[in-house]
Amino acid sequence: MGIAAFTGRRSDTADALRPQHGLYTLITRSAEGDTIELIGALSAVHADSEHETYLDYLGRPELAVLTITVTEAGYLRGADGHLDAGRDVVASDVRALLSDPRGPVASLPAKLVAGLLARRSVGAEPLSVLSCDNVPVNGAVTRTVVRDLATLVDDTLPGWIDTHVDFATSMVDRITPVTTDADRALVEQACGYVDAYPVPTEPFSEWVVSGVFPAGRPRWDEAGATLVDDVEPFEKRKLWLLNGSHSMPAYAGSIRGHQTID
């Protein structure tokens, strides 16, 4: 049991973590210095191109939660909030799924639809899809684009999705800058081993989650997550207070010649 992780368009993270059996080092940076911790939550690491392996996971009854992080652009929404079916990638994915439901696809909505088709085909139990992107009401956003694409592929699928898939919502807040060679050197010097992909981060973290989770979920609350009925108040606090106040010194700082706002 554990987390089976898949990369997005690039395979470099999987290429780096696979020889390390999914292990990576978390570097938590604060004014008091760095704290280094080895993380072993990943039980398997796969590249995006391993589509058949992904479909195999979706068909497994023990799969309870599918989490996604692709940034806001990956949801391919139009101005009305629904899937932009006129995009080339969407049209191409619809054609691919109509031709072969297990064939490779490129977009997030199509990957989710392909996975749900695979799960329905084996009669697996319900599961939760949990977005971790910085998108307001990201559960509803995910549900909308997935149902929109499902309608284009199989008109019986949206009804199955409504009864078998819980689209959970979350708000995630933690800064994790890109990994640098200096981070790798720090880990090697401090720990005596080589980590190809350590993750630097800040001490602060917040993860607020709302969902039904019909197949169960990990005990995230014991690790600090906040489980609520409604994420929206937490989203508004973050966007209006935290992000807004962070933007204000950024504007003033750039005028005064500062290059970064930490």
Backbone hydrogen bonds, N-H to C=O, Kabsch-Sander energy under -0.5 kcal/mol:
donor,donor_aa,acceptor,acceptor_aa,energy
3,I,41,A,-1.7
4,A,2,G,-0.5
5,A,3,I,-0.7
5,A,44,A,-2.8
7,T,46,H,-1.7
15,D,11,S,-2.9
16,A,12,D,-1.9
17,L,13,T,-2.5
18,R,14,A,-2.6
20,Q,17,L,-0.8
21,H,18,R,-2.0
22,G,17,L,-2.5
23,L,20,Q,-1.8
24,Y,39,I,-1.6
26,L,37,E,-3.4
27,I,25,T,-0.6
27,I,199,V,-2.9
28,T,26,L,-0.7
28,T,35,T,-3.0
29,R,27,I,-0.7
29,R,201,T,-3.0
30,S,33,G,-0.9
33,G,30,S,-1.5
35,T,28,T,-2.3
37,E,26,L,-2.0
39,I,24,Y,-3.3
43,S,3,I,-2.2
43,S,41,A,-0.6
44,A,3,I,-1.5
46,H,5,A,-2.8
50,E,47,A,-1.9
51,H,49,S,-2.2
54,Y,50,E,-1.9
55,L,51,H,-2.4
56,D,52,E,-1.9
57,Y,53,T,-2.1
58,L,54,Y,-2.1
59,G,55,L,-1.3
60,R,57,Y,-1.7
63,L,60,R,-1.4
66,L,128,S,-2.8
67,T,65,V,-0.5
68,I,130,L,-2.1
74,G,71,T,-1.3
75,Y,72,E,-1.6
76,L,73,A,-1.5
78,G,82,H,-3.4
81,G,78,G,-1.8
84,D,76,L,-2.9
85,A,83,L,-1.5
87,R,84,D,-1.7
91,A,87,R,-2.5
92,S,88,D,-2.6
93,D,89,V,-2.2
94,V,90,V,-2.6
95,R,91,A,-2.1
96,A,92,S,-2.1
97,L,93,D,-2.5
98,L,94,V,-2.3
99,S,95,R,-1.7
100,D,96,A,-2.8
103,G,100,D,-2.3
108,L,74,G,-0.6
111,K,107,S,-2.3
112,L,108,L,-2.4
113,V,109,P,-2.4
114,A,110,A,-2.9
115,G,111,K,-2.2
116,L,112,L,-2.4
117,L,113,V,-2.6
118,A,114,A,-2.1
119,R,115,G,-2.1
120,R,116,L,-2.7
121,S,117,L,-2.0
122,V,118,A,-0.8
122,V,119,R,-0.7
123,G,120,R,-1.3
124,A,119,R,-1.9
127,L,164,H,-1.7
128,S,64,A,-2.2
129,V,166,D,-2.9
130,L,66,L,-2.7
130,L,128,S,-0.5
131,S,129,V,-0.6
131,S,168,A,-1.0
132,C,68,I,-2.9
135,V,133,D,-2.3
138,N,135,V,-1.0
141,V,137,V,-2.0
142,T,138,N,-2.3
143,R,139,G,-2.4
144,T,140,A,-2.2
145,V,141,V,-2.1
146,V,142,T,-2.2
147,R,143,R,-2.5
148,D,144,T,-2.4
149,L,145,V,-2.1
150,A,146,V,-2.6
151,T,147,R,-2.1
152,L,148,D,-1.0
153,V,149,L,-1.0
153,V,150,A,-0.7
154,D,150,A,-3.1
157,L,154,D,-1.9
160,W,156,T,-1.2
161,I,157,L,-2.7
162,D,158,P,-2.2
163,T,159,G,-1.1
164,H,160,W,-1.5
165,V,161,I,-2.2
166,D,127,L,-2.5
167,F,165,V,-0.6
168,A,129,V,-1.5
168,A,166,D,-1.1
169,T,210,S,-3.1
171,M,208,V,-2.2
173,D,206,E,-2.5
184,R,180,T,-1.6
185,A,181,D,-2.5
186,L,182,A,-2.2
187,V,183,D,-2.1
188,E,184,R,-2.2
189,Q,185,A,-2.4
190,A,186,L,-2.8
191,C,187,V,-3.0
192,G,187,V,-0.6
192,G,188,E,-1.4
193,Y,187,V,-0.6
195,D,193,Y,-0.5
196,A,194,V,-0.5
199,V,25,T,-3.2
201,T,27,I,-2.7
202,E,175,I,-1.2
206,E,173,D,-1.4
208,V,171,M,-2.4
209,V,226,T,-2.8
210,S,169,T,-2.8
216,G,213,F,-1.8
220,W,218,P,-2.3
222,E,219,R,-1.1
223,A,219,R,-0.5
223,A,220,W,-1.3
224,G,221,D,-1.3
225,A,220,W,-2.1
226,T,207,W,-2.8
227,L,225,A,-0.6
228,V,209,V,-2.6
228,V,226,T,-0.6
234,F,231,V,-1.1
235,E,231,V,-1.9
236,K,232,E,-2.6
237,R,233,P,-1.9
238,K,234,F,-2.1
239,L,235,E,-2.9
240,W,236,K,-2.7
241,L,236,K,-0.5
241,L,237,R,-1.9
242,L,237,R,-1.4
243,N,238,K,-3.2
244,G,239,L,-0.6
245,S,241,L,-2.2
246,H,242,L,-2.1
247,S,243,N,-1.9
248,M,244,G,-1.6
250,A,246,H,-1.1
251,Y,247,S,-2.2
252,A,248,M,-2.1
253,G,249,P,-3.2
254,S,250,A,-2.2
255,I,251,Y,-1.4
256,R,252,A,-1.6
257,G,254,S,-1.1
258,H,253,G,-2.6
